[in-house]
Amino acid sequence: MRTVNRIGNIVSLLATFYLTSSQAIDDVEKVSVFDAEQSTMATQLELADTCKQEGPFSGQNLANGDSICMANSSVRYYSIANSDKYPSLAISTAHGTGDLSLYAQNGHWPSTTGADPSSTRVGNQECIVLTNPSTYWSYIAVTGNSTNASLVVDLGATSCRSSTTTPPPPPPPSKGNDGYKYNYAKIKVFRFEFSDTRLTWPDMTQALEDVVNYYDEQSYGKFSVSYDISAPIIRINQPKSTFDNDFHGWTKVWKSKVSELGTNPDNPGAGTVVMMVAPQVGNFNSSAAPPSISLYHHTAGVVAHELGHALGLRHAKALEAGPDKVIGVGDYDKESLNYGNVYSMMGMGAHSLEAYNLLYKSYFGWLNDNEVPTINSSGTYRIYAFDQGRAIKAPIGLKLKSGNGQYTYWLEYRTSHKRYTGTKNGVLINLEGYFENEQDSRFWKTTSYLLDMTPGSKTPGWWGDDQTDSELVLGKSYTDHWGGFTITPIQIGGTPDSPNAWIDVKVTLR
């Protein structure tokens, strides 16, 4: 029985994604030869150990994505058709014993003297990628003594297959909640100052009004925020320096003062958040966890961001899997990038009051299935800008299940970011369910992970620089890491910078 792990028509996909371009290719043929260890695999399919399932392949012409068991001979020749219809092709070998060498060329049989592309590592794991093949046939020669080695050609791939399975991260038990229960939030403000440091926030009321309007807009009119600033300023008869190096001591003091005024800071009531406002104590950052906020940076953006935490959301993060990898091997400590969604309110977008991403909007119940449908059939789907004010035109996003059924991809069309305007020419993708390991029941069970569609493009740079071009742009494709689908944004239209701006996305389910 033939083992097929096909990129063009995936039958058994273990762990893959690849990026391809629909733009016209150069007339000049280019060749890339990759060392099997150095090649960071953008198409992380596993090359099956085919000889365990079938006998040696006796033919010459190979099929796209069809792995074969090579005959145990010193020289083997193969060919692959339709090469010029793809921007690249990848040839992978692995498994078995011995030491083979791999040679390839588009348009004629390759020389085995080193004049043509070759891969000659010790062992059987070899890799050659030919880019921009200009003729119909590509040719392969395999030399050396080897036994039970497998070979596959993947048309359209930009790098080779791995020879070991990279399992998805095991889903650890999450103790997080299933969503916010209310369609409102009440902020009870308690202001503090010290014997030597006054609280100065002259535009507090305006900032809070901005937060009210922000959440009304983000929820499309489905959520209300109110605030109560009636409590008088609480004066601490000690200098601020008393607490500059004592976070827990200061927290204990301010919570006791709030309690004295009749509000339990740890249980202020349904949908209610206690917001402690003070001059910055030590170098403490503003912070929050349900149901309270400690605010030391007095802007609307910080309040809106910390309110998200106080209502049960973690930061909007990103996956940083390394150059050429969108999703890694499940190493949380190395791959989870805090604040990594540079576009979103709960990431790096707080100060400029950027829109919540769609996944986090769903936590509050602000979206319905008509506005963000789950796609169950192949086709071309139009989505409209989701971040152009209170009014929207459905659908404003798409959801796609991963091939293993464990995760959900959220596609959104973000058009209002003043700094990162490249999002107008593509879609942003956030992953739901990955690293779902929340242990605090006050927070949502899942964390949003932005996927970088150009991994490593801006590395090195400042820590989040690589995420600033995360959009999947027009003409580029992404294939689900677990093989469920391929998506390609194909055109934009509508009225720019309005709810009528749209992008069409081609979806091919596998």
C-alpha positions as CSV (number, residue, x, y, z in Angstrom):
1,M,0.0,0.0,0.0
2,R,1.4,3.4,-1.0
3,T,2.0,5.9,1.8
4,V,1.0,9.4,0.8
5,N,1.7,12.6,2.7
6,R,0.7,15.0,0.0
7,I,1.1,18.8,0.2
8,G,-1.1,19.4,-2.9
9,N,-3.7,17.0,-1.6
10,I,-2.9,16.1,2.0
11,V,-4.0,12.7,3.1
12,S,-1.9,12.1,6.2
13,L,-0.5,15.4,7.6
14,L,1.5,15.2,10.7
15,A,2.8,18.7,11.3
16,T,3.1,21.2,8.5
17,F,2.8,24.6,7.2
18,Y,4.3,26.3,4.2
19,L,4.2,29.8,2.6
20,T,4.0,30.1,-1.1
21,S,3.5,33.0,-3.5
22,S,1.1,33.5,-6.3
23,Q,3.1,36.3,-7.8
24,A,4.9,35.8,-11.1
25,I,8.2,34.0,-10.8
26,D,11.5,35.1,-12.3
27,D,12.6,33.8,-15.7
28,V,16.0,32.8,-14.2
29,E,16.1,29.5,-12.5
30,K,17.5,29.6,-9.0
31,V,18.7,26.7,-6.8
32,S,18.8,26.3,-3.1
33,V,20.7,23.4,-1.5
34,F,20.0,22.9,2.2
35,D,22.0,21.0,4.8
36,A,19.5,18.7,6.5
37,E,20.3,20.0,10.0
38,Q,20.6,23.7,8.9
39,S,17.3,23.7,7.0
40,T,14.7,25.2,9.3
41,M,11.7,23.4,7.8
42,A,8.9,25.7,6.7
43,T,7.0,22.6,5.6
44,Q,7.2,20.5,8.7
45,L,5.7,17.4,7.2
46,E,7.2,14.2,8.5
47,L,8.7,11.9,5.9
48,A,7.2,8.5,6.6
49,D,9.4,5.4,7.0
50,T,7.8,4.0,3.8
51,C,9.8,0.8,3.6
52,K,8.0,-0.4,6.8
53,Q,4.7,-0.3,4.9
54,E,5.6,-1.2,1.3
55,G,8.2,-2.8,-0.9
56,P,10.8,-1.0,-3.1
57,F,9.6,1.3,-5.8
58,S,10.4,-0.1,-9.2
59,G,9.4,2.9,-11.4
60,Q,11.0,6.2,-12.3
61,N,8.3,8.8,-12.5
62,L,7.3,10.1,-9.0
63,A,4.0,11.6,-7.9
64,N,3.8,14.8,-5.9
65,G,3.9,14.1,-2.2
66,D,4.0,10.4,-2.7
67,S,6.8,8.9,-0.5
68,I,8.5,5.8,-1.9
69,C,10.7,3.1,-0.6
70,M,13.9,3.2,-2.7
71,A,15.5,0.0,-4.0
72,N,18.7,-1.1,-2.4
73,S,21.0,-0.3,-5.3
74,S,24.0,1.9,-5.7
75,V,22.5,4.3,-8.2
76,R,18.8,5.2,-8.6
77,Y,17.2,7.7,-11.0
78,Y,13.8,9.4,-10.7
79,S,11.9,12.2,-12.4
80,I,9.0,14.5,-11.4
81,A,6.6,16.2,-13.8
82,N,4.8,19.6,-13.7
83,S,7.8,21.2,-12.0
84,D,7.4,24.5,-13.9
85,K,3.9,25.0,-12.5
86,Y,5.3,25.6,-9.0
87,P,7.7,28.2,-7.6
88,S,9.8,25.5,-5.9
89,L,10.1,21.9,-5.1
90,A,11.7,20.0,-2.2
91,I,13.3,16.6,-2.3
92,S,13.7,14.8,1.0
93,T,15.3,11.4,1.9
94,A,15.6,9.7,5.3
95,H,15.3,6.5,7.2
96,G,17.0,3.1,6.8
97,T,20.7,2.5,7.1
98,G,23.7,3.3,5.0
99,D,25.1,6.5,3.4
100,L,23.4,7.9,0.3
101,S,24.0,11.1,-1.7
102,L,21.3,13.1,-3.4
103,Y,21.5,15.1,-6.7
104,A,18.9,17.0,-8.6
105,Q,18.4,19.4,-11.5
106,N,15.5,20.9,-13.4
107,G,15.5,20.3,-17.1
108,H,18.2,17.6,-17.3
109,W,19.8,14.7,-15.4
110,P,22.0,16.0,-12.7
111,S,25.8,15.5,-12.6
112,T,27.0,13.5,-9.6
113,T,30.4,15.2,-9.7
114,G,29.2,18.3,-7.7
115,A,28.5,20.5,-10.6
116,D,24.7,20.4,-10.0
117,P,22.7,20.7,-6.7
118,S,23.7,18.0,-4.3
119,S,23.3,17.0,-0.7
120,T,25.9,14.6,0.6
121,R,25.7,14.4,4.3
122,V,26.7,11.3,6.3
123,G,23.7,9.0,6.6
124,N,20.5,8.9,4.6
125,Q,18.9,12.3,5.6
126,E,19.4,14.6,2.6
127,C,17.6,17.7,1.3
128,I,17.6,19.7,-1.9
129,V,15.2,22.6,-2.7
130,L,15.0,23.8,-6.3
131,T,13.4,27.2,-6.7
132,N,11.8,28.7,-9.9
133,P,12.1,25.6,-12.1
134,S,11.6,26.6,-15.6
135,T,10.9,23.3,-17.4
136,Y,8.3,20.6,-17.0
137,W,10.6,17.8,-15.8
138,S,13.0,17.7,-12.9
139,Y,15.4,14.9,-12.4
140,I,16.9,13.2,-9.4
141,A,19.9,10.8,-8.9
142,V,20.6,8.9,-5.7
143,T,23.9,7.2,-5.2
144,G,25.6,5.3,-2.4
145,N,24.9,2.2,-0.5
146,S,21.8,2.4,1.5
147,T,19.0,0.1,2.7
148,N,15.3,0.8,3.3
149,A,15.6,4.6,2.7
150,S,12.6,6.7,1.8
151,L,12.3,9.6,-0.7
152,V,9.6,12.1,-1.5
153,V,9.2,15.2,-3.7
154,D,6.9,18.0,-2.7
155,L,5.9,20.4,-5.4
156,G,5.5,23.9,-4.0
157,A,7.4,23.3,-0.8
158,T,10.1,25.7,0.3
159,S,12.0,23.3,2.5
160,C,12.3,19.6,3.3
161,R,10.5,17.2,5.5
162,S,11.6,16.1,8.9
163,S,12.3,12.5,9.7
164,T,10.8,12.5,13.2
165,T,7.4,13.3,14.3
166,T,7.0,16.7,16.1
167,P,4.0,16.2,18.3
168,P,1.7,19.1,19.1
169,P,1.9,20.3,22.7
170,P,-0.2,18.0,24.9
171,P,-3.3,19.9,26.1
172,P,-2.6,20.3,29.9
173,P,-5.7,20.6,32.0
174,S,-7.0,24.1,32.2
175,K,-8.7,25.5,35.3
176,G,-9.7,28.8,33.6
177,N,-13.2,29.9,33.1
178,D,-15.4,29.7,30.0
179,G,-16.1,33.4,29.4
180,Y,-17.2,36.7,31.0
181,K,-20.8,36.4,32.4
182,Y,-22.0,40.0,32.2
183,N,-22.7,42.6,29.5
184,Y,-21.3,45.3,31.7
185,A,-18.4,46.3,34.0
186,K,-18.6,48.8,36.9
187,I,-15.4,50.5,38.0
188,K,-15.2,51.7,41.5
189,V,-12.4,54.2,41.7
190,F,-10.4,54.7,44.9
191,R,-7.7,57.4,44.8
192,F,-4.7,57.5,47.1
193,E,-1.9,59.9,47.9
194,F,0.9,60.0,50.4
195,S,2.1,62.5,52.9
196,D,4.9,63.7,50.5
197,T,3.4,62.9,47.1
198,R,0.1,64.2,45.8
199,L,-2.0,62.4,43.2
200,T,-2.2,64.4,40.0
201,W,-4.5,63.2,37.2
202,P,-6.3,66.3,36.1
203,D,-8.0,64.6,33.1
204,M,-9.2,61.5,35.0
205,T,-12.8,62.0,34.1
206,Q,-12.1,62.4,30.4
207,A,-9.8,59.3,30.4
208,L,-12.6,57.3,32.0
209,E,-15.1,58.6,29.5
210,D,-12.7,57.5,26.7
211,V,-12.6,54.0,28.2
212,V,-16.5,53.9,28.3
213,N,-16.6,54.9,24.7
214,Y,-13.8,52.5,23.7
215,Y,-15.6,49.5,25.2
216,D,-18.9,50.5,23.6
217,E,-17.2,50.7,20.2
218,Q,-15.3,47.5,20.7
219,S,-18.4,45.5,21.6
220,Y,-20.4,47.0,18.8
221,G,-22.8,48.4,21.4
222,K,-23.2,45.1,23.3
223,F,-21.2,46.0,26.4
224,S,-21.3,49.0,28.8
225,V,-18.7,50.3,31.2
226,S,-19.6,52.7,34.0
227,Y,-17.4,54.3,36.7
228,D,-17.9,55.7,40.2
229,I,-15.4,58.3,41.5
230,S,-17.5,59.4,44.5
231,A,-15.1,58.1,47.1
232,P,-12.9,60.9,48.5
233,I,-9.1,60.8,48.0
234,I,-7.6,58.6,50.7
235,R,-4.5,60.2,52.3
236,I,-1.8,57.8,53.6
237,N,0.0,59.5,56.5
238,Q,3.3,58.1,55.5
239,P,5.8,59.0,52.8
240,K,5.6,57.1,49.5
241,S,9.1,55.8,50.1
242,T,7.8,53.6,52.9
243,F,6.3,51.3,50.3
244,D,8.6,51.8,47.3
245,N,10.2,48.4,48.0
246,D,7.3,46.7,49.6
247,F,4.7,45.8,47.1
248,H,2.9,43.3,49.3
249,G,2.9,45.8,52.2
250,W,1.4,48.5,50.1
251,T,-1.2,46.1,48.6
252,K,-2.3,45.2,52.1
253,V,-2.6,48.9,53.2
254,W,-4.7,50.0,50.2
255,K,-7.0,47.0,50.4
256,S,-7.6,47.6,54.1
257,K,-8.5,51.3,53.4
258,V,-10.9,50.3,50.7
259,S,-12.5,47.8,53.0
260,E,-12.9,50.5,55.6
261,L,-15.1,52.4,53.1
262,G,-17.4,49.4,52.8
263,T,-16.1,47.7,49.6
264,N,-14.5,44.3,49.7
265,P,-11.6,44.7,47.2
266,D,-11.5,40.9,46.6
267,N,-15.2,40.5,46.1
268,P,-16.8,43.9,45.2
269,G,-19.9,42.4,43.6
270,A,-21.0,41.0,40.2
271,G,-19.3,42.7,37.3
272,T,-17.6,45.2,39.5
273,V,-13.9,46.1,39.5
274,V,-12.0,48.0,42.2
275,M,-9.5,50.4,40.7
276,M,-6.8,51.7,43.1
277,V,-5.3,54.9,41.7
278,A,-2.0,56.3,43.2
279,P,1.2,58.0,42.3
280,Q,3.7,55.3,41.1
281,V,5.0,53.4,44.1
282,G,8.6,52.3,43.6
283,N,8.9,51.1,40.0
284,F,5.7,49.0,40.2
285,N,3.9,48.7,36.9
286,S,0.2,49.1,36.6
287,S,-1.3,45.7,37.0
288,A,-4.6,43.9,37.4
289,A,-6.3,40.5,38.1
290,P,-9.9,39.9,38.8
291,P,-11.5,41.9,40.4
292,S,-9.1,44.8,40.9
293,I,-6.7,47.2,39.2
294,S,-3.6,48.9,40.6
295,L,-3.2,51.9,38.4
296,Y,0.0,54.0,38.4
297,H,0.0,55.1,34.8
298,H,-2.9,57.5,34.3
299,T,-4.0,57.2,30.7
300,A,-7.2,55.8,29.0
301,G,-5.2,53.1,27.2
302,V,-3.7,51.7,30.4
303,V,-7.1,51.7,32.1
304,A,-8.6,49.9,29.1
305,H,-5.8,47.3,29.1
306,E,-5.9,46.7,32.8
307,L,-9.7,46.5,32.8
308,G,-9.3,43.6,30.3
309,H,-7.1,41.8,32.9
310,A,-9.5,42.6,35.7
311,L,-12.3,41.1,33.7
312,G,-10.4,37.8,33.1
313,L,-8.1,38.1,30.1
314,R,-4.3,37.4,29.9
315,H,-2.1,39.3,27.5
316,A,-2.6,38.8,23.8
317,K,0.6,36.8,23.1
318,A,2.4,35.5,20.0
319,L,4.2,32.3,19.0
320,E,7.9,32.8,18.4
321,A,9.0,29.5,17.0
322,G,12.2,30.7,15.2
323,P,13.1,31.6,11.7
324,D,10.9,30.0,9.0
325,K,8.6,28.4,11.6
326,V,5.1,29.7,12.4
327,I,4.4,27.0,15.0
328,G,7.1,25.2,16.9
329,V,7.4,22.0,19.0
330,G,5.4,23.0,22.0
331,D,8.1,24.5,24.2
332,Y,6.1,27.1,26.2
333,D,9.1,28.8,27.8
334,K,10.9,29.3,24.4
335,E,7.9,29.9,22.1
336,S,5.3,31.9,24.1
337,L,6.0,35.6,23.6
338,N,4.3,37.8,26.2
339,Y,2.6,40.9,24.8
340,G,3.5,39.5,21.4
341,N,0.3,40.6,19.6
342,V,1.7,44.1,18.8
343,Y,-1.6,45.1,17.2
344,S,-4.1,44.3,19.9
345,M,-5.3,46.1,23.1
346,M,-4.2,43.2,25.3
347,G,-0.8,43.1,23.6
348,M,1.2,46.1,22.7
349,G,-1.8,48.2,21.4
350,A,-3.0,49.7,24.7
351,H,-1.4,53.2,24.6
352,S,-3.1,54.0,21.2
353,L,-6.3,52.3,22.1
354,E,-6.1,49.6,19.4
355,A,-8.9,47.2,18.9
356,Y,-9.2,43.9,20.7
357,N,-8.5,40.9,18.5
358,L,-11.6,38.9,17.5
359,L,-10.7,35.9,19.7
360,Y,-10.6,38.1,22.8
361,K,-13.8,39.8,21.8
362,S,-15.5,36.4,21.8
363,Y,-14.6,36.0,25.5
364,F,-17.1,38.7,26.3
365,G,-19.8,37.4,24.0
366,W,-19.6,40.3,21.6
367,L,-19.6,38.1,18.4
368,N,-22.1,35.7,16.9
369,D,-21.7,32.9,14.4
370,N,-22.9,35.1,11.5
371,E,-20.2,37.7,12.3
372,V,-17.4,35.1,12.6
373,P,-18.5,31.8,11.0
374,T,-16.7,28.5,11.3
375,I,-15.8,27.4,7.8
376,N,-16.7,23.8,6.9
377,S,-16.3,23.8,3.1
378,S,-13.7,25.0,0.6
379,G,-14.4,28.3,-1.2
380,T,-13.6,32.0,-1.3
381,Y,-14.9,34.0,1.7
382,R,-15.1,37.7,2.1
383,I,-14.5,39.3,5.4
384,Y,-14.9,43.0,6.3
385,A,-12.9,45.2,8.5
386,F,-13.7,44.6,12.2
387,D,-12.0,47.6,13.7
388,Q,-13.7,50.6,12.0
389,G,-16.0,51.8,14.8
390,R,-19.3,50.6,16.3
391,A,-20.9,49.7,13.0
392,I,-19.8,46.5,11.2
393,K,-20.7,44.6,8.1
394,A,-20.7,40.8,8.6
395,P,-18.8,38.6,8.4
396,I,-15.8,40.3,10.1
397,G,-13.8,37.2,10.6
398,L,-13.4,33.4,9.9
399,K,-12.8,30.4,12.1
400,L,-11.0,27.3,10.9
401,K,-10.4,24.1,12.9
402,S,-6.9,22.6,12.9
403,G,-6.4,19.2,11.3
404,N,-6.2,17.5,14.7
405,G,-9.4,19.2,15.8
406,Q,-7.8,20.6,19.0
407,Y,-7.3,24.3,18.0
408,T,-9.2,27.1,16.2
409,Y,-7.7,29.7,13.9
410,W,-9.2,33.1,14.0
411,L,-8.8,35.2,10.8
412,E,-9.3,39.0,11.0
413,Y,-9.0,42.0,8.8
414,R,-7.4,44.8,10.8
415,T,-7.3,48.2,9.0
416,S,-7.1,51.0,11.6
417,H,-3.6,50.6,13.0
418,K,-1.8,53.9,12.3
419,R,1.7,52.5,12.7
420,Y,1.5,49.0,11.2
421,T,-0.5,49.7,8.1
422,G,0.6,46.4,6.3
423,T,-2.4,44.7,7.9
424,K,-4.6,46.4,5.2
425,N,-3.1,44.0,2.7
426,G,-3.6,40.8,4.5
427,V,-5.2,38.9,7.3
428,L,-4.0,38.5,10.9
429,I,-4.3,35.0,12.4
430,N,-4.7,34.2,16.1
431,L,-4.7,30.6,17.5
432,E,-7.2,29.5,20.1
433,G,-6.5,26.5,22.4
434,Y,-2.7,26.3,22.0
435,F,-0.8,26.3,25.4
436,E,-4.2,26.2,27.1
437,N,-2.8,25.8,30.6
438,E,-4.5,28.5,32.7
439,Q,-4.5,27.5,36.4
440,D,-6.3,30.5,37.8
441,S,-10.1,30.2,37.5
442,R,-10.5,33.9,37.6
443,F,-9.0,34.1,34.0
444,W,-10.3,32.7,30.7
445,K,-9.1,29.2,30.0
446,T,-7.4,30.1,26.7
447,T,-4.8,32.7,25.7
448,S,-4.7,34.4,22.3
449,Y,-1.6,33.5,20.2
450,L,-0.8,35.6,17.2
451,L,0.9,33.7,14.3
452,D,3.7,35.4,12.5
453,M,3.3,34.7,8.7
454,T,6.9,36.0,8.1
455,P,8.8,34.3,10.9
456,G,12.3,35.6,11.3
457,S,11.9,38.5,8.9
458,K,13.0,41.1,11.4
459,T,15.3,39.2,13.6
460,P,17.3,40.5,15.4
461,G,15.4,43.6,16.4
462,W,13.6,44.8,19.4
463,W,11.9,41.9,21.2
464,G,8.6,42.3,19.3
465,D,9.9,43.6,16.0
466,D,9.5,40.3,14.2
467,Q,5.7,40.4,14.9
468,T,5.2,43.8,13.3
469,D,4.7,42.1,9.8
470,S,2.7,39.1,11.0
471,E,-0.1,39.5,8.4
472,L,-0.6,36.8,5.7
473,V,-0.5,39.2,2.7
474,L,-2.2,38.9,-0.6
475,G,-1.0,36.1,-2.8
476,K,0.7,34.2,0.1
477,S,-0.6,30.9,1.4
478,Y,-0.5,29.3,4.8
479,T,-1.2,25.6,5.4
480,D,-2.5,24.5,8.9
481,H,0.4,23.0,11.0
482,W,-1.9,19.9,11.5
483,G,-3.0,19.7,7.9
484,G,-6.6,20.8,8.0
485,F,-6.6,23.6,5.4
486,T,-4.7,26.0,3.2
487,I,-5.7,29.7,3.1
488,T,-4.7,32.4,0.6
489,P,-5.8,36.1,0.7
490,I,-6.5,37.0,-2.9
491,Q,-7.9,40.5,-3.2
492,I,-9.0,43.6,-1.3
493,G,-11.7,46.1,-2.0
494,G,-14.5,48.2,-0.6
495,T,-14.1,51.7,0.8
496,P,-10.7,52.0,2.5
497,D,-10.6,52.8,6.3
498,S,-14.3,52.1,6.7
499,P,-16.5,49.1,7.8
500,N,-17.0,48.4,4.0
501,A,-13.3,47.6,3.5
502,W,-13.0,43.9,2.7
503,I,-10.6,41.1,1.9
504,D,-11.3,37.8,0.1
505,V,-9.7,34.7,1.4
506,K,-9.5,31.4,-0.5
507,V,-10.0,28.4,1.7
508,T,-9.1,24.9,0.7
509,L,-10.1,22.2,3.3
510,R,-7.9,19.1,3.3
